[in-house]
Amino acid sequence: MAFWDERLSTVAVERALIAADASRAKRAAVVDQHAAIFILQGALDFLNRVLRGSDAGTGAME
């Protein structure tokens, strides 16, 4: 089990959607789905870094 801080995921997704010029209605329709994707991708990236660090024999994270 692990804890993952998701407090800023919605803010990050909102900013990305605004930068992509998504309408307010489109942002409202997809923000929760995209925030979930953002959180999952962050966790997967972290686990990948941890596993690659331990595979190198050093145990150090990049």
N, C-alpha and C positions, 0 to 999 in steps of 0.2 A: 504494500500500500504506500502511496505517496501523496503529498499535498501539493496542489498546484494553484498559484495565485492567478485568478482570472479577472481581477477587478478592472483592469484597463483594456481588456479584450474588446469590449463594445466600443470604447472610445477609438481604439486603433482601427477597427473596422469602419466606423463612421467616417473617420478621416480618409481612409482609402477609398471609400465609396464616393465621398465628396470630390476627391481628386480625380476620380474616374467620371465625374460629371453625372452621377446617377441622380435621378429625380428624388424628391423627398418621399414620394409614394413608393418608389422602388426600394429605397433604403429601408423604409419601415417594414416592407414585406420580407426582406432578406437578412436584416441585421443580425437576428438571433442565430440563424443558420450559419452565417459567415463567422460570427463570433465563436461558435462551437468548433468550426473548422480551424480557426486561428489558434484556439486553445489546444486542440488535438495535435496540430502540426508542431506547436512549440514543445509539447511533451515528447513527441516522437523525435524531434531534433535533439532534445536534451538526452534522451535515452541512447540515441545513436552516438552522440559524442562520448557518453560514459562508456558504452560498450567498446568503441574503437580505442579509447584510452586504456582500457584494461587488456585489450588484445595486444597492444604494443608492449606489454610486459612492464610498463612503468606505473600503471595505475593512475597516471595523471590525466586530467581532463584538459582538452584544448581550449 
